Structures are given as structure tokens and as C-alpha cells.
Amino acid sequence: MAYIGKQPVVGNFQILDAISVVNGQAAYTMQVASTNVSPESANHMLVSLNGVLQKPGSSFTVSGATITFASNLVTNDVIDFIILLGDALNLGTPSDATVTTAKLAADAVTEAKIADDAVESEHLNNNIISGQTALGATPADTDELLVSDAGTLKRVDFSYLKGGGMWEFVTSTNVTSATAAVEFVDNLSTDFIDFCVVIENAHPATDEARMYLRVYTGGGTGTLHDGGVYHYAEIMRDDSTVTDHNTSADHMRVSNQIGSAATESMCSEVVIFNPHSTTYHKLIKAHTAIQGSDTGRTGIDNWAGKYAATTAITGLRFFMQSGNIEAGRFSLYGRKHS
């Protein structure tokens, strides 16, 4: 039923265990259910001695779980009862299932108050998931995600979820002014089995120049191979079929002749298969779209070739047959088998 006037404040009321008087002793330990208890202050207590309520602060004092009477008690004295009123604002321990979401202040639950739960002999990370900790990039292999395994929450590294066979971005170079060559050195990580370089709108300084590729071995720019160690064959289709080949070239061809007019360029996907192998020659293919100015043609240019050695490739160098690369974006991707 409703209250008339102010509703009573609920405190943490407790009746202490019975205390037996010891002759000549003033200090006694206060307990509830054989466990020491400490009141907020003497003013939060009702103490009856020999049937008379005692005045807090003068008839008795408290320190922690110890009550001390103003004078030593004697054998005939009786501590009738001691009641702890609790903090006037203390509700005590809430009953089960009584604390609702509405009762919690915003941001009241901190990371330190979230307990670790043992799952599969591991512990869940305590980080709170929120918009403030959103990941703005592709997760690293060791980044952890939470998944439900048949109703059991577990953590798993991203490397187990991203799958195999996909091209993963490694690095890129954006050419905006005259550049002699674009190189990828120290980027061919053994984490990947194959590599692909995507060339977008490469524009030559010299009209009708071709795009070439050479490789490095021996780590980074250790040795640039510019001798007759490249084999290639081409088939191009535009207004007529064009074929070309070479079994002892000083470069691998990536494209046929590219026009240098403002609107002319080439785009290509160049795949280097298993450059880390020390058993096989390194096979390379290029699938290229090209615009050349000599006949105004636009064509599909396909090249297949190899670096004819078993030495592992450690770097790539793209350059023009003559002159500089004026513009273009060169992006390197790697692919894992699993």
C-alpha cells in the first residue's frame, strides 16, 4: 500500500550475535552469524545495556568491529542487544534479479569490473566492444574476434577466418611525375605463394614505348637480372592478330606499344607464380589492355613468359622500353594457398 508522507528509508538492519559480558572488560567484538561486522559509526547503532539504551559517543564508542563501553563491565551486566542500522543511504545487498538496466548509470560498468571467463583453457579479452574501439582497417592475422561455437563464446584469430586463395593488398606506388622505374623490393614476403601487380593507367613519356619487367634476386636489390634470361611469347588482338616471342631476352614484356597522347595508357594484371621456388623456373603472365597511337588501336595484349633460373625472386622492377613512366598506379597483392 502507499505511504502517507515520506516513505521510510530502507537501511541494512542487522541484529548482532549475543555478547557475553566478561568481568572487568570494556571492549567486545561485534559479529553477525559469527562474522565480524563494522558499523558506519556509533550513531548507526542501538545498544541496550541492562535494559537501558546507551548514548552513542559517550556511553560507548566503536572502532571497526570493536565496541568499547565507557567503563568496564562486570559479571552482572547484560548486553541485551545491539542493532546496526546501517548507512541511511545503504540499501544493503539487492535481492536477486532486482537490479535492472535502468538502475545503472551510463558508462557505470568499467572494463575492470568485467570478469574473465575461462573458455577452452583460454581467457576472453576484457575489451569492451563499442563504436569508440571500432577497427578502421582490415584486421591483422593476430587480431581476435568473438564467435559462438554451439552456444559457447570463444575467441579466434582473424587468420583462421579470412580463408585462403584470396589476393591480399601488400603495397602500392602512385606515379604522378616522371619516374624511371617502379620497384617492389623487400615486399615479396614468404607469407605469400604468388604475387600480382595491378597496373592502372600507366602513361609513358615516349610514344609507342612498351612496358618491361626485370627481376631481382639475392634479397631486395641484390642483383638485377638484365641478361638473356627471360623467355616470352605474346598474342595480341585488335584489328589484326599480332604475335611476338623471344627465348633469350633481357626483359619480360608486359605490354605492346603504348601511346603517349593525353588520353592514352595501359592497364594490366601481372602475375608472378611462386617466386620463392628454388626448384622451377619462375613463370610470369600479363593480361593487358592497351591503347597505341600508331594506328589508333585498342587491343587485348596477353603475355606469358619466365625468368629462366631456379633462384628465388626477391624484387620486381617495372620500366619503359624508352623514357620515363609519366603516370600510373602500381599495386602489389599476395596470395596464400590456405
C-alpha positions in Angstrom: 0.0 0.0 0.0 1.0 3.6 -0.5 2.6 5.7 2.4 1.2 8.8 3.9 4.0 11.3 4.0 7.6 10.4 3.2 8.3 6.7 2.5 10.7 5.2 5.1 14.4 4.9 4.1 15.5 1.3 3.9 18.7 0.6 5.7 20.8 -2.5 6.2 19.4 -3.5 9.6 21.3 -6.3 11.5 20.9 -7.8 14.9 24.3 -8.8 16.4 25.1 -12.1 17.8 24.7 -12.3 21.6 27.7 -11.0 23.5 28.7 -12.5 26.9 30.0 -10.0 29.4 33.5 -10.6 30.7 34.1 -9.2 34.2 36.3 -6.1 34.1 36.3 -5.9 30.2 35.0 -2.8 28.3 35.8 -3.8 24.6 33.9 -6.5 22.7 33.9 -7.8 19.1 30.7 -7.4 17.1 29.6 -10.2 14.8 26.7 -11.3 12.7 26.5 -15.1 12.0 30.0 -15.4 13.5 31.4 -12.9 11.1 32.9 -9.6 12.2 30.8 -6.5 11.2 31.8 -2.8 11.3 29.0 -0.2 11.6 29.2 3.1 9.8 29.6 4.9 13.2 28.3 4.8 16.8 25.4 6.8 15.6 24.3 3.9 13.4 23.7 1.6 16.4 21.1 0.9 19.0 22.8 -0.6 22.1 20.9 -1.8 25.2 22.8 -2.4 28.4 20.9 -3.7 31.4 17.7 -2.6 29.8 18.8 0.9 29.2 19.6 2.4 25.7 23.2 3.8 25.6 24.2 7.2 24.2 26.5 6.9 21.2 29.8 8.6 21.6 29.7 8.9 25.4 28.3 5.6 26.7 30.2 3.7 24.0 32.4 4.1 21.0 33.2 1.9 18.0 36.3 1.3 16.0 36.0 -1.2 13.1 34.3 -4.3 14.5 35.0 -3.4 18.2 32.6 -1.7 20.6 34.1 -0.2 23.7 31.9 0.9 26.6 32.7 3.9 28.7 33.6 1.8 31.7 34.5 -1.9 32.3 31.5 -4.2 32.6 31.0 -6.5 35.5 29.7 -10.0 35.8 26.1 -9.0 36.5 25.9 -6.6 33.5 23.9 -7.8 30.5 24.2 -6.6 26.9 20.6 -7.0 25.9 21.0 -6.4 22.2 23.0 -4.4 19.6 21.2 -3.4 16.4 23.2 -2.0 13.4 21.1 0.5 11.5 23.5 0.5 8.5 24.1 3.6 6.3 21.0 5.6 6.0 21.6 5.6 2.2 22.8 2.0 2.1 20.2 -0.4 0.6 22.3 -3.4 1.6 22.6 -6.3 -0.8 19.9 -6.2 -3.5 17.7 -9.2 -3.9 18.3 -11.5 -6.9 17.1 -10.2 -10.2 16.2 -6.7 -8.8 18.9 -4.6 -10.5 17.6 -3.6 -13.9 19.3 -1.8 -16.8 17.5 1.4 -15.9 19.2 1.4 -12.5 22.7 1.5 -14.0 24.2 4.9 -14.8 25.6 5.4 -18.3 29.2 4.1 -18.5 29.0 2.8 -15.0 30.3 -0.7 -15.8 34.0 -0.4 -16.5 36.4 -2.9 -18.1 38.0 -3.6 -14.7 34.6 -4.9 -13.4 34.1 -7.4 -16.2 35.4 -10.8 -15.1 37.4 -13.1 -17.3 35.6 -16.3 -18.2 37.7 -19.5 -18.8 36.9 -20.8 -22.2 38.7 -23.7 -23.7 41.7 -23.1 -21.3 41.9 -19.6 -22.5 40.5 -16.2 -21.3 38.3 -13.8 -23.2 39.8 -10.4 -23.7 38.2 -7.8 -21.4 38.0 -5.1 -24.1 34.5 -3.5 -24.3 33.2 -3.6 -27.8 31.8 -0.2 -28.8 31.9 2.4 -31.5 34.9 4.0 -29.7 37.0 1.0 -30.4 35.9 0.3 -34.0 38.5 -1.1 -36.3 39.0 1.1 -39.3 41.1 -1.3 -41.4 41.5 -5.0 -42.4 42.3 -6.9 -39.2 45.8 -8.2 -38.7 46.2 -12.0 -38.7 46.6 -12.0 -34.9 43.6 -9.8 -34.2 41.0 -11.7 -32.3 37.2 -12.0 -33.0 34.5 -13.5 -30.8 32.5 -16.4 -32.2 29.8 -18.6 -30.8 30.7 -22.3 -31.0 27.5 -24.2 -30.3 26.5 -21.6 -27.8 29.9 -21.2 -26.2 31.6 -17.9 -26.7 35.2 -18.3 -28.0 37.9 -16.1 -29.4 39.6 -16.8 -32.7 42.5 -15.2 -34.7 41.4 -13.5 -37.9 43.9 -15.6 -39.8 41.6 -18.7 -39.3 38.6 -16.9 -40.7 39.8 -14.9 -43.7 40.3 -18.0 -45.8 42.9 -18.9 -48.4 43.3 -18.2 -52.1 42.4 -14.6 -51.8 44.6 -11.7 -53.0 45.7 -9.6 -50.1 46.9 -6.0 -50.6 50.6 -5.5 -49.8 51.6 -2.1 -51.0 51.3 0.4 -53.9 53.1 3.2 -55.7 51.3 6.1 -57.4 53.3 7.7 -60.1 52.4 11.4 -60.6 55.6 12.7 -62.2 58.4 11.3 -64.5 59.8 8.2 -62.9 62.4 5.9 -64.4 61.0 2.7 -62.8 58.6 1.4 -60.2 60.1 -1.3 -57.9 58.9 -3.7 -55.3 61.8 -4.9 -53.2 61.6 -6.5 -49.8 57.8 -6.8 -50.4 57.7 -10.4 -51.7 57.1 -12.0 -48.3 57.3 -15.7 -48.0 53.9 -15.5 -46.3 52.6 -15.5 -49.8 53.0 -18.1 -52.6 52.0 -16.0 -55.6 52.0 -12.2 -56.4 50.0 -10.0 -58.7 50.8 -6.4 -59.7 47.8 -4.4 -60.9 48.9 -1.5 -63.2 46.3 1.2 -63.7 46.6 3.8 -66.5 50.3 3.6 -66.9 51.2 6.5 -69.2 54.6 6.7 -71.0 56.7 9.8 -71.7 57.8 8.3 -75.0 55.3 7.4 -77.7 55.0 3.8 -78.6 57.2 2.6 -75.7 56.5 -0.9 -74.2 56.3 -1.7 -70.5 59.1 -4.1 -69.4 59.7 -6.2 -66.3 63.0 -7.4 -64.8 63.6 -9.2 -61.5 66.0 -9.0 -58.6 67.5 -11.9 -56.7 69.6 -12.2 -53.6 67.5 -10.0 -51.3 66.0 -6.6 -52.1 68.0 -5.0 -54.9 70.8 -7.5 -54.5 71.2 -8.5 -58.2 69.1 -7.0 -61.1 69.0 -9.5 -64.0 69.3 -7.7 -67.3 70.9 -10.5 -69.4 69.3 -13.0 -71.7 67.5 -15.0 -69.0 63.9 -14.1 -70.0 61.6 -16.0 -72.4 58.3 -14.7 -73.5 55.5 -15.2 -76.1 52.7 -12.8 -77.0 49.4 -12.8 -78.7 47.5 -9.5 -79.2 44.1 -9.0 -80.7 42.9 -5.7 -82.1 42.1 -5.1 -85.8 44.5 -7.9 -86.6 46.3 -10.6 -84.7 49.8 -9.7 -83.6 52.3 -12.3 -82.3 55.8 -12.0 -80.9 58.2 -14.1 -78.9 61.8 -14.3 -77.6 63.7 -17.1 -76.0 66.7 -15.0 -74.8 65.6 -11.5 -73.9 67.0 -9.2 -71.3 63.5 -8.4 -70.0 60.0 -9.8 -69.7 57.4 -7.8 -71.8 54.3 -6.7 -70.1 52.7 -4.7 -73.0 53.0 -3.8 -76.6 53.4 -0.2 -77.7 51.6 2.4 -75.6 50.5 5.8 -77.0 51.7 8.9 -75.2 48.8 11.2 -76.0 47.0 12.6 -73.0 44.2 10.1 -73.2 46.3 7.0 -73.9 47.5 4.5 -71.3 47.7 0.8 -70.5 46.3 -1.3 -67.7 47.5 -4.8 -66.7 47.4 -7.7 -64.3 50.9 -9.2 -64.0 51.1 -12.5 -62.0 54.4 -13.9 -60.7 53.8 -17.5 -59.8 55.7 -18.9 -56.8 58.7 -16.6 -57.0 60.2 -18.2 -53.8 60.7 -21.6 -55.5 64.3 -22.8 -55.9 63.2 -25.9 -57.9 61.5 -24.4 -61.0 61.9 -21.5 -63.5 59.6 -18.6 -62.5 56.6 -18.4 -64.7 55.0 -14.9 -65.3 51.9 -13.9 -67.2 50.5 -10.5 -68.1 46.9 -9.7 -69.2 47.0 -6.2 -70.6 44.6 -3.7 -72.1 46.4 -1.2 -74.3 45.9 1.9 -76.4 48.6 2.6 -79.0 48.8 5.7 -81.1 50.5 4.4 -84.2 47.2 3.1 -85.7 44.9 4.4 -83.0 44.2 0.8 -82.0 42.9 -0.5 -78.7 43.8 -4.1 -78.0 44.0 -7.0 -75.7 47.6 -8.0 -75.1 48.5 -11.3 -73.5 52.0 -12.3 -72.5 53.4 -15.5 -70.9 57.0 -16.0 -70.1 59.5 -16.9 -67.5 62.7 -15.9 -65.6 64.8 -18.9 -66.7 66.5 -19.7 -63.4 65.8 -21.6 -60.2 67.0 -18.7 -58.0 64.2 -17.2 -55.8 63.0 -13.8 -57.0 63.2 -11.1 -54.2 62.2 -8.0 -56.1 60.5 -6.6 -59.3 61.3 -3.6 -61.5 58.8 -2.2 -64.0 60.1 0.3 -66.6 59.5 1.6 -70.1 61.3 0.4 -73.2 62.5 4.0 -73.5 61.9 7.2 -71.5 60.1 7.6 -68.2 56.8 6.5 -66.7 54.8 9.7 -66.5 51.8 8.4 -64.5 50.1 5.3 -63.2 49.3 3.3 -60.1 51.2 0.1 -59.4 49.6 -2.1 -56.6 51.1 -5.3 -55.3 49.0 -8.2 -54.0 49.9 -11.5 -52.4 48.0 -14.8 -52.4 48.2 -17.7 -49.9 47.2 -21.2 -50.6 45.5 -21.6 -47.3 
